Amino acid sequence: MRLTYDPRHNIAYIRLCEKRAEVESLRVSDELTVDLAPDGLIYGIELLNANEQLRRGDAGTLLVINEATGERAEFPLAIGG
């Protein structure tokens, strides 16, 4: 998984796996698009107005939790806005 951010356009992309096929971009809302393969596999999620969406209620941090082990890692989001 990879999270990228373009500060010039305020867009974040969460890539869940490499694209191996053509994808369909499903617009869920004005600020959310999901890239899907024909078999339903989600390749990625695009967030417009990303600085607002990524900072909602979390004080600007990304929390990663391994549900199997309980291990947690917290990373500050250096997103302007």
C-alpha positions as CSV (number, residue, x, y, z in Angstrom):
1,M,0.0,0.0,0.0
2,R,1.2,3.5,-0.8
3,L,-0.1,6.9,0.1
4,T,0.9,9.8,-2.1
5,Y,0.0,13.5,-1.9
6,D,0.2,16.3,-4.6
7,P,0.2,19.6,-2.7
8,R,-0.1,21.6,-5.9
9,H,-3.5,20.1,-6.6
10,N,-4.4,19.0,-3.0
11,I,-5.0,15.4,-4.2
12,A,-4.0,12.2,-2.3
13,Y,-4.0,8.7,-3.7
14,I,-4.1,5.5,-1.7
15,R,-2.7,2.8,-3.9
16,L,-3.7,-0.6,-2.6
17,C,-2.0,-2.6,-5.4
18,E,-0.3,-2.2,-8.8
19,K,-2.7,-1.8,-11.7
20,R,-2.5,-5.0,-13.8
21,A,-5.6,-4.4,-15.9
22,E,-7.8,-1.6,-17.1
23,V,-9.7,0.0,-14.3
24,E,-13.0,1.9,-14.0
25,S,-13.0,5.0,-12.0
26,L,-16.1,5.1,-9.9
27,R,-16.9,8.6,-8.6
28,V,-18.4,8.1,-5.1
29,S,-18.7,11.9,-4.3
30,D,-17.2,15.2,-5.4
31,E,-14.1,14.4,-3.4
32,L,-13.8,10.6,-3.6
33,T,-13.0,8.3,-6.6
34,V,-12.4,4.6,-6.4
35,D,-10.4,2.7,-9.1
36,L,-11.9,-0.8,-9.7
37,A,-10.9,-3.7,-11.9
38,P,-13.5,-5.6,-13.8
39,D,-13.5,-8.3,-11.2
40,G,-14.2,-5.8,-8.4
41,L,-10.7,-5.6,-7.0
42,I,-10.0,-2.1,-5.7
43,Y,-6.7,-0.7,-7.0
44,G,-6.8,2.7,-5.4
45,I,-8.7,5.6,-3.8
46,E,-8.3,9.2,-4.9
47,L,-9.1,12.0,-2.4
48,L,-9.7,15.5,-3.7
49,N,-9.5,18.3,-1.1
50,A,-7.1,15.8,0.6
51,N,-5.8,18.0,3.3
52,E,-9.3,18.4,4.8
53,Q,-10.2,14.7,4.4
54,L,-6.9,13.3,5.9
55,R,-7.0,15.6,8.9
56,R,-10.6,15.1,10.0
57,G,-10.6,14.4,13.7
58,D,-7.0,13.0,13.9
59,A,-4.9,16.1,14.5
60,G,-3.0,15.5,11.3
61,T,-1.6,12.0,12.0
62,L,-1.8,8.7,10.1
63,L,-2.3,5.7,12.4
64,V,-1.5,2.3,11.0
65,I,-2.7,-0.7,13.1
66,N,-1.8,-4.4,12.4
67,E,-5.0,-6.0,13.6
68,A,-3.3,-9.4,13.9
69,T,-0.6,-8.3,16.2
70,G,-2.0,-5.1,17.7
71,E,1.2,-3.3,16.6
72,R,0.6,0.4,16.0
73,A,2.6,3.1,14.2
74,E,1.7,6.7,14.1
75,F,3.1,9.2,11.5
76,P,2.5,12.9,11.3
77,L,1.0,14.1,8.0
78,A,3.0,17.0,6.6
79,I,0.1,18.4,4.5
80,G,-0.2,22.1,4.1
81,G,-3.5,23.9,4.1
